[in-house]
Amino acid sequence: MKPNNNFPISLKLCLFLITWFGFLIVFEIISQIWIPQSTQEIEGVASLPAKTISRFMQLLGTLGSIWVFTKYVDKIPFSSLGFHLKNRGKDIIFGIVLGFAIMAIAYYSLLSLNQISLNSYVVNTKGIIYSIIFFIIISLIEEILCRGYILNQLLQTSNKYVALVISSIIFTALHSLNPNMGTIPVLNLFLAGILLGITYIYTKNLWFPIALHFSWNFFQGSIFGFEVSGQKLYSVIQQTRAEDNLLNGGSFGFEGSLLATFMILICIFLINWYYKKRTS
């Protein structure tokens, strides 16, 4: 079902992003009231419950703002953004496996090149469970927002590749305040937006990008010990870098590395080739 296109798409997206930001502020205030101040100031595994609650409130704000626009502006069903689960089990499994494979290859490649070293293992059940919930919420927020709504809207009025590029620029901009940002991290975040959106332009379904996004973040940060977009969280594997450079990504983590650039480009090429062949 096509949305109501009475609004120019640029104006609609600007209004939507302002509305979304307003919803986030309201729900963030609620989360700050809900979470005790003493909990907000701690670090490590103990900080994960507070971070998870905060992200959950951001998810509610995201869903609320999108619901308002789909119902009252676009006049389309919320489910039309790409939530249909029928026959999507393989997409979910493939997304999880691909995210794990990328991070495993990255970790062992950098380990073999002496770019990183293994210090220890820290297995914390609470940390793993909260990390899973935390990264599921993150993937839902960013995929429903950037692919489910923004890319979906752009596809109604733009060439699919133009729409993909614009949505990826917005996705990158949303991470612009992350710590340790630089040129390669910006490039890789943009390419990650292309990778996460490439299947959506063919399938209009969110479950593969949600699964890949979750798997990428979870295995990157909580298992293999890389920073996630510049942010350090609990991890089973405790690793250190020999030095910060473009091969290991430095303090931004794997996503700031040229190795990530190379691997993302390969995945984009292969996934686009597969879907073009499948639909031709």
Secondary structure, DSSP 8 states (H G I E B T S, - for coil): -----SS-HHHHHHHHHHHHHHHHHHHHHHHHHHS-HHHHT--GGGGHHHHHHHHHHHHHHHHHHHHHHIIIII---GGGGT---TT-HHHHHHHHHHHHHHHHHHHHHHHHTTSEEEEEE---HHHHHHHHHHHHHHHHHHHIIIIIIIIHHHHHHS-HHHHHHHHHHHHHHTTTTSTT--HHHHHHHHHHHHHHHHTHHHH---HHHHHHHHHHHIIIIIIS---BTTB----SEEEEESS--TTT-GGG-GGGSHHHHHHHHHHHHHHHHHHHHHH-
